[in-house]
Structure formats: C-alpha cells, structure tokens
C-alpha cells in the first residue's frame, strides 16, 4: 500500500507542525479508500509508517500532547466510565450520545484544516461521538438509537463532564371523572386535580421529575366526565421506564373521583393526534326555569349555529370577541313543570352555561330566549364524545 503524492503531502505537513496522535493523523485521511474499514488510530499508524519510510525522523512520536485533540482522545475511556456511573440507576433500552465541543478543540481543528485542507478528513466531533457510542454500547449491551433514544448522554468537552437526559415517558389512557369541583390539569390554585390523581402512582413508580397531562379537550371543573376521555400522560426525566401499568391502574382506580382504563405506552405522534382532534361533546344538562314550561318543543330552534360573545363572567380575562359554534342536536326529558333534562350535542368550545341563560343577550339563540322563560343550569355532565 502507498500514499499518493497529494495524501503524502498532507500527512507530512501535519506531522511537521508538531506531535499528532495516531487518531488525529488517521482522521485527516479518513476518506481514503485504500485504508477504509479501520479505526482512525489504525489508519494513523499505517500512515505514520509510510511517511517514516520516506522521511526519516518526521513521523516519530514526539513528547507532549497531540496539538489537535490535546490528549482528549486518550481520555475517552474516562468519559465513558463517568457516564456509566450516572447510568446505574436509570432504566433504558436505547441511547444516543451528544457532544458539546470545547472552544479549544474547535479552534485547533479549524486551524489545521486551513493549513492542510478538508478533502479527506473527518470532523473530530464525529470520531468522539462514534467511539463513545461504541464504548457505552459494549459496556451496557444497549443499542444506540439516533431517532427515539430512551436517554441522551451529553458529553461537555468544555468542562469535561457527562450529563444524562432521559426522554419523557408517554402513557396513553382514558379517564372518567366522578367528582364535581375537580379541575382537569394541575394548578397552584387547586389542591387536587384529575392530573394529580392520575400522575401520583406514575411518579412513584418512574421516579420522574414532573408530569404533563395531554387530554382530548378540556372540561369545566364543576362537570362530571362520564364518557371515557382519551389522554396521554407525559412523565419527564423518568429513572424507571418499565412500569406495571395494571398495578398503576388499580392504584388510581381506588379513588372515588377518577377511573382510568386502557393504559399503554404512547408516543409524540399520538399526543399530536389527541391535541388536534376537535370532537362534538354530548352534555346532559339539568335546567331550572323561572315559570312552568308549556312550549318545550321550541328548543329545537337551538340546532344550528349559535352566535356567542365572550361571556360577561370572563370578559375581563379574555376580551370581548364573537364566535360561532354549532349545536348538532338537542333532546329533552321533563322532570317537573319547572325542571327539564337536556341532552345537547355541541361543537367543542361552545359556552354551555350561556347557551341556557343567554347571558343578557350576549348568546343568541338561547334556551331562555326561545322559550321566553328565564333559565339557569342546575348541573351538567359530559356523557359522550363524537368524532
């Protein structure tokens, strides 16, 4: 095997600048077909021996650190050992490595490339990443996954340290809520929420740092949710990923307030799909009237588009806007002359309370308006989701 005049010139120039380790020497000619299939360190030894045959003395190893990597490549076993110590308590099946370059390494490499060119070279960052992936994979017997790793191991070469970032654990499920006055998502304003009840056993089992609930639509805290509402619970920085979902479901279902079903591992695509859905909601509403009702059939006029200005109760928070939402269907059942039960199928986002009261004319038509009878909601529940 021999080097062309061009590649020999590159090797000689590099070696004349100072001591270069075998890896850095081999990396500058990594794309040569004649020495493919070897590590950069192996390439470097071959190149050094070929240069030595032609130029005595120049290819000899000199004292001091490599002027390119400054001895960093010799420290890669130390980096991988540090990572292994931090991985001991973390449950994972796949991983990936990220590299934060130091200013000195970037400057050294760019200076070298200015002198000898980049035609056959490989970036040092690529070699460091590859060698660390090989070392960690060998020690852990886990597979690298560049697309969806369970954990990301970031090596910071500026401060010579390793950081572990666990990918969020995503779990799909469906819940029902049986308590009124229970908000859906965590808030400092409330002592307990649906999210808190569902997340508590997950956090205990996974040792995660925090959680987020991605649910199909939102609900009024005073409404029960008697239909199964899909959700994905996101657990951030989990140390444990292999969870007993049946056991967790049983723990959640001890609560009289919330029940869950169909728990399984999920992914980001499913989160996006849930957030993008806009289903019709079916509400069961108990309405009290000021006077006895004798013309209930007139509520059929509510089917179709409803014009709603921002309710007066939230206008200070949301501003005065107008929106149009559809009532798909409405059915009723008489309880007594002044109380009726309505099953109303509406487009998501409709203000249900104002659909009944009319909000002093800010929502038209309304139950109060079409019946000419002041009405108010006594209570309501979500009993179905369509589409």
N, C-alpha and C positions, 0 to 999 in steps of 0.2 A: 504494500500500500504506500502511496506517496501523496504529497500535497501539491496542488498546482502552484504556480508562481504567485498568483494572487492570494491564495489562502496561506501560503508560507509567509508572505509579506505581512499579512495580518497578524499571524502568530508571533513573528519576530518583533514587530512593532510593540505588541502588547507586552511581551516579556522584557523588552528593553526599558520599559517605563518603571519597572520595579517588580517586587515579588508578587506573582499571581498564583493563587492556589489552583489545583487541578480542575476543580469545579468551575471556577470563573473562566479559566482558559478554555475549557471544553465548551462552555456555554456560548462563547463568541463565535464558535464554528459549529454550533449545534445542528444547523440545517444542511450540513454536508452529507450527501447521500452515501459517501464512502464509509462514514462512521455512524450511520443510523443504527438504532436499536441498542444503544449503550447509554449509560448514565453520563452526565456531564463530567463527572470525576474520571470515569473510564476514558472518555474522549480526550480529556486533558492530558492524561498520562501518555496516550498514544501520540498526541500532537507534540508533547514535550520531547519524547524520544526521537521523533522525526526531525525536530528542529536541532536537537543535540548532535545528531549525526552530521549535520551540515554546518552548524555554527557552534563551535566548542565554547563552553562557558556560559553562553547567554541563557540556556534553558535550565541551568542548575537552580535548585530551590535556594532562595536567599533567606536571611534571617528577617524576622518581623512579620507583621500581619499582612495578609493579602491587601493590596492597595484598592481593590474593588469592593469586596464584601467586608473587609476589616475583621476577618475571623468569624463572622456571623455564621457562615455555613457549617463551621465546626461545632457551633452551639445548638444546632437544631435538635439533637437528642435531649438537651436540657429543656428546650421549649416543649417538646412533646411530653416529657416527663411531668412538667408543670401542669399541662393540660390534663394528663391522666389523673393527677391528684384531685383536680377540681371536678372530674367526671365521675368520681367514685360513687357519689350519692345521687347521680342523675340517671333516670331510666330513659333509654333511647335505642332506636333500631338503626337510624341513619344519621349522617352528619355531613357537614361541609366546613371547609376552612376558609377564613377570610384573612387578608394581610393588610395591615396599615404600615406603609413604608416609612422609614426614617428619612429625614432631610438629607443626612449624610450619604446614605445608600443611593438615593435618587441622584444626588449631585455627582457622586463617583461614577455611576453608570452613564449619565449623560455626558460627562467629560470624556470618558473612554470612547463612547460612540462618536463624539465629534472628531476624535483623533483617528479611529480605525474604521468607522462606518458601522452599519447595522445589517448589512446584506445577509449574513449567515447567522446572526445572533438570536438568542432567546432572552427575553427580559428576566432579570434576577427574581422578580416577584413571582413569575410563573414557576421557576425552579423551586423556590422556597415553599410555595403552596403545594406543589406536587410531592415534594419529599416529606412534608409534614403529614399530608393525607396518607401516604404510604405507611409512614411510621405509626400513625394513630389507628389506621385500619388493621395493621398487623397486631398491635397490642390489644385492641378491643374486640377484634373479629367482627366489626360492624362495617357496613357498606357506606361509601360516600354517595350522596345524592345531591347534585347541583340544583335540582328543581324544587324539591319539597323535603328538605332535611328536618329531622326532629330537633336537632341542635346546630347552631353555628358557633364554631370555635374561632374567635378572632385573636390573632397574634399581633400585638402592637410593638413594632420594632423600634419605635421612638423611645419607649420606656421599658422595653424588654419584658413584656408580660403577656399573659393569656387571659382572655375573658370568655365566658360561656353564656350564650344566649339561647334559651330554649324556645322553640317555635310554639305558638299558642296551641293548646289542645281544644279542639272544637267538637262538641257533642250535640247531636240533633235529638229533639224530643217533642212531645206535645203535652200541654198542660190544661187543667181546668182550675178555676178559682171559685171557691165556695163562700168566701167572706167578703162582706162589704167594707168599705173604708180601707182597702188594701191596695196600694198603688202597684203598678206593674214593675217599674225599674227603680233601682237603688237611688236614694236621695237623702241628703243630710236632714231634710225636713221631716222624714218619717223613720220611726224606729224599726219597722219591718216592711218588706215588700215581697212580691212574688219572686223577684230575682234573688233576694236574700235567702228565702226558704229553699229554693232550688239549688243555689250555689253552695250552701253551707256544707253538706256532705261531700260535694265535689272538691272543695278547697281542702278539707281534712284529708281526703284520700290522695289528692295530687300534690299537696304542698305547694300550690301555686301562689303567686304574689297578689293577684287581683282577678276580677272577672267582669264580663260584659254580657248582657242578655240581648240577643238579636231576635226579636219576635215578629210574627206576622201581624202587623198592625198594633195599635195601642188601644187601651180601654180606659174608661172612666173608673176611678178608684172606688166609686160607690156601686158600680155594676158588678154582679157576679158574671163569670165567664163559664157557661155551662156547655159550650162547644169546645172540642179539642183544638187548642190554638198551637200551631207549629212554632218552634223556636230553635235557635242554636245558642248554646252557652259557650262563651269563649273564656278559657282559663289561661291567663298569662303566666309565663315563666314556670310551668309545671316541672317538678322534680320527678314525679311519677306519672307515667303515661298509660300503663296497663292497669285499668280500673275495672272493678267488678260492678258493672252497670246495673245488674239485677239487684245487688245488695244496696247500691245507692238509691235506686228507685224505691225500694222497700223502706228505706230510711226517710226519704222525702214524703212518702205516702202515709207515714204515721201522723202527719199533720192533718188537722181537720179543715185547714184553709186551702191547701193546694194539693193536687194529684198530678202525677206525670206518667207517661207511657211512651213506648217505642224508642227508648234511649239507644243510640248507636253513635259511632264515631262519624264525624262530618268533615266538611272542608269549606274553603273560601267560596267555591262556586255555589254551594248550597246557601251560604249566608247571603250572597248577592241575589240568588233566586228568591229567597224569602223576602228580602227587603224590596225587591222590585214588584212583587205581587200587590194587587190592589183589589181584593175580593169584595163582593157585596156582603153586608153584615145583616143578620136577621136578629132583631131585638124583640123581646117580649116586654111590653110596657104596661104598667098599671096606671090608669089616668083617672083622676077625680075631677068632676065637673061642678060648677057653681050651682047649676039648676038641673033638674031631671032632663034626660036626653030623649027626644022624640023623633029625631031625624038623623039617626046614626049613619044611614046609607050615604049621606053627603060627604063622608070622609073619603069616598072613592076619588073625589076631586084632587086628593093629595098625590095620586100617582102621576108620575111625570117629573118635570124639572121644578126644583124649589129654589127660589131666589133668597139668599141669606146674606145680610150684612153682618159684620163681626158682632157677636152678642155684646150687649152693654156690660155684662159681667166681666168680660175680658178685654174690652176695647182699649183700656189704658195700657195693657200689656202687648196687644197685637196690632193696634191701629185699626182705623175704620176702612174695611175693604168689603167688597161684594163678591160672592162666589155662587155658582150654580151647581147643585147636586141633585141626583136623581133618586126618587122613591120608586122602586120597582113594583112593589105590591104592598097592600095593607089588608089585613083581616082583623075581625073583632069578635069579642065574646062578652055578652052582658053579665056583669056580676050583680049589680043592682041598678036602680034608675039613675044614680049619680056616679057610678064607677064601672069602667069598662077595661077589659084586657085587649091590647092590640098586639098583633104580630106584624112588625114592619120590616120589610127588606129594603135597605138603603145602600146607596153608594158610600164607600168609605170617605170619611171626612165631613159628613153631614152633622150639624148640631142638632142632636135629638131633642134636647130639652126645649129648644126654641121652635122646633117643628110642632111641638104640642102647644106651647104658650103663645107663640107668635112674637114674643119679645117686643110688645108695644108696636107691632107693625114692621119690625126690622126683618122678620122672616115671613114671606108670603108665597103660597098659601100656608096656613097652619090649621091645626085641629080647632083651636079656639075661633079662628076666622071663619072657616067653612060652616061650622055648626052654630056660630053666633052665641057661643056659650063658653065663658072663661074656664080654661082647663089647666091642670098642673099635674106633673108626674109624681106619683106616689113612690114608684120604684121601677127599675128596669134591669133586664139581664140580657146578655148576649147568648143566643141559643143556637146560632148556626153561622157558618162562613161558606159562601158560594164562590167558586172560581178561584 
